[in-house]
Amino acid sequence: MTDKATRLKQRYAPMTKTQLKAVIADYAARFPGWELVHDGQAFVRNSGPIQQMLWFQKMSSAAYRPTHVINTTVLPMPRMLSQMLDVKHRQVEYRLHEQKIDSTLLAMEQQYRPSIRKPLDLGEVLTLCEAEARPDSANDQTMLAILYAWLGYKNEALNACDRVQFCPVPTLAPMLEWEEAMRAFGRDLSKAVEAGTAREFLEAAIATANSN
């Protein structure tokens, strides 16, 4: 192999895990109050039952892709509001990381919703999730049920819990264990909403998830 071919191979070889963790640490340092998770592969901030996550996908070439997602702190699923950046900023070559981090951060601040700079507003999260939610998705309806219950919308929470029970299993990459876990959670949450103890139920679920 010629020197030129060797250099090209090195330039376009996928990033190592160590390189990616260093990139993520560079971004995380710009987000005071957020916490690195998953062995440094992402960073998050929590507000009650909601977690806002920024993670960085390692591409097949020497590049990474910033991604935003909203998780819940009570269950491994659901997840909503997954977002990538526009085409111009979507993928960053590793060799250009230092010169592009500032412009990539600006794009993240301008494009990701809810805002990654303002305090996390669960009312805004609910509005965004309502706009995206699919009526036949257990994932989406569970997220709505959690938000409705936490924010005190009893009837809406009960309706979302009911919808969870009748959502079909996805035909693409079905995860039957998670689907059943969300249905069981919906049944338990519905009982707590009816009893007027939804907030206490969710707080207990958060504590259990944090202890695992």
C-alpha positions as CSV (number, residue, x, y, z in Angstrom):
1,M,0.0,0.0,0.0
2,T,1.4,3.4,-1.0
3,D,1.8,6.2,1.6
4,K,-1.0,8.1,0.0
5,A,-3.3,5.1,0.2
6,T,-2.4,4.6,3.8
7,R,-3.1,8.3,4.7
8,L,-6.5,8.0,2.9
9,K,-7.3,4.8,4.8
10,Q,-6.5,6.5,8.1
11,R,-8.4,9.6,7.2
12,Y,-11.6,7.8,6.4
13,A,-11.4,4.9,9.0
14,P,-14.2,5.0,11.5
15,M,-13.6,6.8,14.7
16,T,-12.5,4.7,17.7
17,K,-14.5,4.6,20.9
18,T,-11.9,6.7,22.6
19,Q,-12.0,9.4,20.0
20,L,-15.8,9.5,20.1
21,K,-15.7,9.8,23.9
22,A,-13.2,12.7,23.7
23,V,-15.5,14.5,21.2
24,I,-18.5,14.0,23.4
25,A,-16.6,15.3,26.4
26,D,-15.7,18.4,24.4
27,Y,-19.5,19.1,23.9
28,A,-20.5,18.1,27.4
29,A,-18.1,20.7,28.8
30,R,-20.2,23.3,27.2
31,F,-23.3,22.1,29.1
32,P,-23.0,22.8,32.8
33,G,-25.6,20.9,34.8
34,W,-25.8,18.0,32.4
35,E,-24.4,14.6,33.2
36,L,-22.4,12.2,31.1
37,V,-24.0,8.7,30.9
38,H,-23.6,5.4,29.1
39,D,-19.9,5.3,29.7
40,G,-19.4,8.8,28.2
41,Q,-21.4,8.1,25.1
42,A,-24.1,10.7,25.8
43,F,-25.0,13.4,28.3
44,V,-28.4,14.2,29.8
45,R,-30.4,16.4,32.1
46,N,-33.5,15.4,34.0
47,S,-36.7,17.1,35.0
48,G,-39.1,14.9,36.9
49,P,-40.2,12.0,34.6
50,I,-38.4,13.4,31.5
51,Q,-34.8,13.2,30.4
52,Q,-33.3,15.2,27.6
53,M,-30.4,13.5,25.9
54,L,-27.7,14.5,23.4
55,W,-25.8,11.6,21.9
56,F,-23.4,11.3,19.1
57,Q,-23.6,8.5,16.5
58,K,-20.3,7.1,15.2
59,M,-20.5,6.9,11.5
60,S,-19.0,4.3,9.1
61,S,-16.5,6.9,8.0
62,A,-14.3,9.1,10.2
63,A,-17.3,11.3,11.3
64,Y,-20.0,11.7,14.0
65,R,-23.6,12.7,14.0
66,P,-25.1,14.8,16.8
67,T,-28.6,13.6,17.8
68,H,-31.3,14.8,20.3
69,V,-33.9,12.6,22.0
70,I,-36.4,12.9,24.9
71,N,-36.5,9.8,27.2
72,T,-38.5,9.1,30.3
73,T,-36.8,8.5,33.7
74,V,-39.4,6.0,34.8
75,L,-38.9,3.3,32.1
76,P,-36.2,2.3,29.5
77,M,-38.9,3.2,26.9
78,P,-40.6,5.3,25.6
79,R,-38.5,7.8,23.6
80,M,-39.7,10.7,21.4
81,L,-38.6,13.9,19.7
82,S,-35.6,12.3,18.1
83,Q,-33.9,15.0,16.0
84,M,-30.9,15.3,13.8
85,L,-29.4,18.6,12.5
86,D,-30.0,20.0,9.0
87,V,-27.9,18.6,6.1
88,K,-25.2,21.2,6.4
89,H,-24.5,20.3,10.1
90,R,-25.7,16.8,10.3
91,Q,-22.4,15.0,10.0
92,V,-19.0,16.3,11.3
93,E,-15.7,14.9,10.1
94,Y,-13.5,14.0,13.0
95,R,-10.5,15.8,11.5
96,L,-12.6,19.0,11.5
97,H,-14.1,18.6,14.9
98,E,-12.2,21.4,16.6
99,Q,-12.9,24.0,13.9
100,K,-16.6,23.0,13.6
101,I,-17.6,22.4,17.2
102,D,-18.8,26.1,17.7
103,S,-20.9,26.1,14.5
104,T,-22.3,22.7,15.3
105,L,-23.3,23.9,18.8
106,L,-25.0,26.9,17.4
107,A,-27.0,24.7,15.0
108,M,-28.0,22.5,17.9
109,E,-29.1,25.5,19.9
110,Q,-31.2,26.8,17.0
111,Q,-32.7,23.6,15.8
112,Y,-33.3,21.2,18.7
113,R,-36.6,21.4,20.5
114,P,-37.2,21.7,23.3
115,S,-34.4,24.1,23.8
116,I,-31.1,22.7,25.1
117,R,-30.2,26.0,26.7
118,K,-33.4,27.1,28.5
119,P,-34.7,25.3,31.6
120,L,-36.6,22.2,30.5
121,D,-40.3,23.1,30.3
122,L,-42.5,19.9,30.6
123,G,-45.5,21.8,29.2
124,E,-43.5,22.5,26.1
125,V,-42.3,18.9,26.0
126,L,-46.0,17.8,26.1
127,T,-47.0,20.1,23.3
128,L,-44.2,18.9,21.1
129,C,-45.0,15.2,21.9
130,E,-48.7,15.7,21.2
131,A,-47.8,17.1,17.8
132,E,-45.7,14.1,17.0
133,A,-47.6,11.3,18.8
134,R,-49.1,8.5,16.8
135,P,-52.4,7.1,18.1
136,D,-51.4,3.5,17.4
137,S,-48.0,3.7,19.1
138,A,-47.6,2.3,22.6
139,N,-44.3,4.2,22.8
140,D,-45.9,7.6,22.0
141,Q,-49.1,7.0,24.1
142,T,-47.0,6.0,27.1
143,M,-45.0,9.1,26.9
144,L,-48.2,11.2,26.7
145,A,-49.7,9.3,29.6
146,I,-46.6,10.0,31.8
147,L,-46.6,13.7,30.9
148,Y,-50.4,14.1,31.4
149,A,-50.3,12.4,34.7
150,W,-47.3,14.4,36.0
151,L,-48.8,17.7,34.9
152,G,-52.2,16.8,36.5
153,Y,-54.3,16.3,33.4
154,K,-56.4,13.4,34.7
155,N,-58.8,12.7,31.9
156,E,-56.0,13.0,29.2
157,A,-53.8,10.6,31.2
158,L,-56.5,8.0,31.6
159,N,-57.3,8.2,27.9
160,A,-53.6,7.7,26.9
161,C,-53.3,4.8,29.4
162,D,-56.3,3.2,27.7
163,R,-54.9,3.7,24.2
164,V,-51.6,2.0,25.2
165,Q,-53.5,-1.2,25.9
166,F,-54.8,-1.5,22.3
167,C,-51.8,-0.3,20.3
168,P,-50.6,-3.0,17.9
169,V,-47.1,-4.4,18.2
170,P,-44.8,-2.7,15.6
171,T,-44.1,-4.9,12.5
172,L,-40.6,-3.4,12.1
173,A,-38.1,-4.5,14.9
174,P,-40.8,-5.4,17.4
175,M,-39.6,-5.4,21.0
176,L,-42.2,-7.5,22.7
177,E,-40.7,-7.2,26.2
178,W,-40.8,-3.4,26.1
179,E,-44.3,-3.3,24.6
180,E,-45.6,-5.4,27.4
181,A,-43.7,-3.4,30.0
182,M,-45.4,-0.2,28.7
183,R,-48.8,-1.8,28.7
184,A,-48.3,-3.0,32.3
185,F,-47.0,0.4,33.3
186,G,-50.1,2.0,31.7
187,R,-52.4,-0.2,33.7
188,D,-50.6,0.7,37.0
189,L,-50.5,4.4,36.1
190,S,-54.2,4.4,35.3
191,K,-55.0,3.0,38.8
192,A,-52.8,5.7,40.4
193,V,-54.4,8.5,38.4
194,E,-57.9,7.2,39.4
195,A,-56.7,7.1,43.1
196,G,-55.2,10.6,42.9
197,T,-51.7,9.4,43.5
198,A,-50.2,9.7,40.0
199,R,-47.3,12.0,41.1
200,E,-46.4,9.7,44.0
201,F,-46.5,6.7,41.7
202,L,-44.3,8.3,39.1
203,E,-41.8,9.6,41.8
204,A,-41.6,6.0,43.1
205,A,-41.0,4.7,39.6
206,I,-38.2,7.2,39.1
207,A,-36.5,6.2,42.3
208,T,-36.7,2.5,41.3
209,A,-35.2,3.2,37.9
210,N,-32.4,5.2,39.5
211,S,-31.6,2.4,41.8
212,N,-31.2,-0.2,39.1
